Amino acid sequence: MTKFGRVVLVMLTTLLIGGAFPTSASAAKWHKGSPKALRGNFQAKRTSSAEGFGAAFTLIKSRFEMGVSNMPVQIMSHLKYKKIGKHLYRLKGHIAKNGFILARNADYAVYRKGKTFACVDYGYYKKHGFSKVNHAKQVKHFKNGGPILKRY
């Protein structure tokens, strides 16, 4: 067998064996924790003068905290996520009981592009997308007061 024939045989064998075994990487796979692209502190504008501060979101590797003025903080742990679109993730976890917030499993659609962040229930997202959502901005420190978001 010539040198060219051996090279062709090796290439065909490599293609056949390599194509027979699927790769384990998949964008539709559920991953533990939270994606690095979403992590940080975010704060939305107030929606009424009765609120002391706008909604605050903190996302770290193992926990997602949501705080709305005059309400107990919702702490979601046991996180897992799946990428469902460009800059868009589906985040699942368990919210612990805190005050009158009952323990439950939660499922959110979370959007982040640059310093803009939005979070809604996944069921709402499936029907309406991110319409009528108060988008938050990335912050280093949470602020009290601030402007009120006007809706017309």
C-alpha positions in Angstrom: 0.0 0.0 0.0 1.3 3.4 -0.9 1.9 6.3 1.6 -1.1 8.2 0.1 -3.4 5.1 0.5 -2.4 4.8 4.2 -3.2 8.4 4.9 -6.6 8.1 3.3 -7.3 5.0 5.3 -6.4 6.6 8.5 -8.5 9.7 7.7 -11.6 7.6 6.9 -11.1 5.5 10.1 -10.9 8.7 12.2 -14.0 10.2 10.6 -16.0 7.0 11.1 -15.0 6.5 14.7 -15.2 10.2 15.6 -18.7 10.5 14.1 -19.9 7.4 15.9 -19.5 8.9 19.4 -21.6 12.0 20.2 -20.1 15.0 22.1 -21.3 15.7 25.6 -21.6 19.5 25.2 -25.1 20.8 24.7 -26.7 24.2 25.0 -30.0 22.6 26.0 -28.5 20.8 29.0 -29.3 21.9 32.5 -26.2 23.2 34.4 -25.8 23.6 38.2 -25.4 27.1 39.7 -25.9 30.3 37.9 -24.3 31.4 34.6 -21.3 33.8 35.0 -23.0 36.1 32.4 -25.8 36.9 34.9 -24.0 37.4 38.1 -23.9 40.8 39.9 -26.1 43.4 41.7 -29.0 45.0 39.9 -31.6 47.6 40.9 -34.7 48.8 39.2 -36.5 52.1 39.5 -39.3 52.6 42.0 -42.8 52.2 40.6 -44.6 54.3 43.3 -43.8 56.8 46.0 -44.7 54.2 48.6 -41.6 52.2 47.8 -38.5 53.1 49.7 -36.3 51.6 46.9 -36.6 49.9 43.6 -36.5 46.1 43.2 -33.0 44.8 44.0 -31.5 41.6 42.6 -28.3 39.8 43.6 -27.1 36.8 41.7 -24.1 34.8 42.8 -23.0 31.3 41.9 -25.2 29.5 44.4 -28.0 32.0 45.2 -30.4 34.4 43.6 -31.9 37.1 46.0 -34.8 39.3 45.0 -35.8 42.2 47.3 -38.7 44.5 46.8 -39.4 47.4 49.1 -41.8 46.6 52.0 -41.5 42.8 51.3 -39.2 40.1 52.7 -36.2 39.1 50.6 -36.8 36.0 48.4 -33.8 33.8 48.5 -33.6 31.1 45.7 -31.0 28.4 46.2 -30.3 24.9 44.6 -30.0 26.8 41.2 -29.9 25.2 37.8 -30.0 27.0 34.5 -30.4 26.5 30.8 -29.6 28.9 28.0 -32.8 29.5 25.9 -31.8 32.4 23.7 -29.3 35.1 23.1 -28.7 36.9 26.4 -31.6 34.8 27.8 -31.6 32.1 30.5 -34.1 29.9 32.3 -33.3 29.7 36.0 -34.9 27.2 38.3 -34.4 26.8 42.1 -36.1 26.6 45.5 -37.3 29.7 47.4 -36.9 29.3 51.1 -39.7 30.4 53.6 -39.0 34.0 54.8 -41.7 35.9 56.7 -44.9 35.5 54.7 -43.0 34.3 51.6 -43.9 30.6 51.4 -41.3 27.9 50.4 -41.8 26.9 46.8 -40.0 25.9 43.6 -39.5 28.8 41.2 -38.9 29.0 37.5 -37.7 32.3 36.0 -36.7 33.7 32.6 -33.7 36.0 33.1 -32.4 38.5 30.5 -29.1 40.3 30.7 -27.3 42.3 28.1 -24.6 44.7 29.2 -25.8 46.4 32.3 -29.5 45.8 31.7 -31.2 43.0 33.6 -34.8 41.7 33.6 -36.4 38.8 35.4 -40.0 37.4 35.1 -41.7 34.2 35.9 -41.1 31.7 33.1 -44.9 31.1 32.5 -45.4 34.9 32.0 -42.4 35.0 29.7 -43.9 32.2 27.5 -47.1 34.2 27.0 -46.0 37.8 27.1 -42.2 38.0 26.8 -40.6 40.8 28.7 -43.4 43.3 28.0 -44.3 45.6 30.9 -41.2 44.6 32.9 -39.3 47.1 35.0 -35.7 46.6 33.7 -32.9 46.9 36.3 -29.5 48.4 35.9 -26.2 47.0 37.3 -25.1 48.8 40.4 -22.2 48.6 42.9 -24.3 49.7 45.9 -28.1 49.6 46.4 -29.7 53.1 46.8 -32.7 54.2 48.7 -35.2 56.6 47.1 -34.4 57.6 43.6 -36.7 58.4 40.6 -40.1 56.9 40.1 -40.8 55.0 36.9 -43.7 56.7 35.1 -46.0 54.4 33.2 -48.5 55.9 30.8 
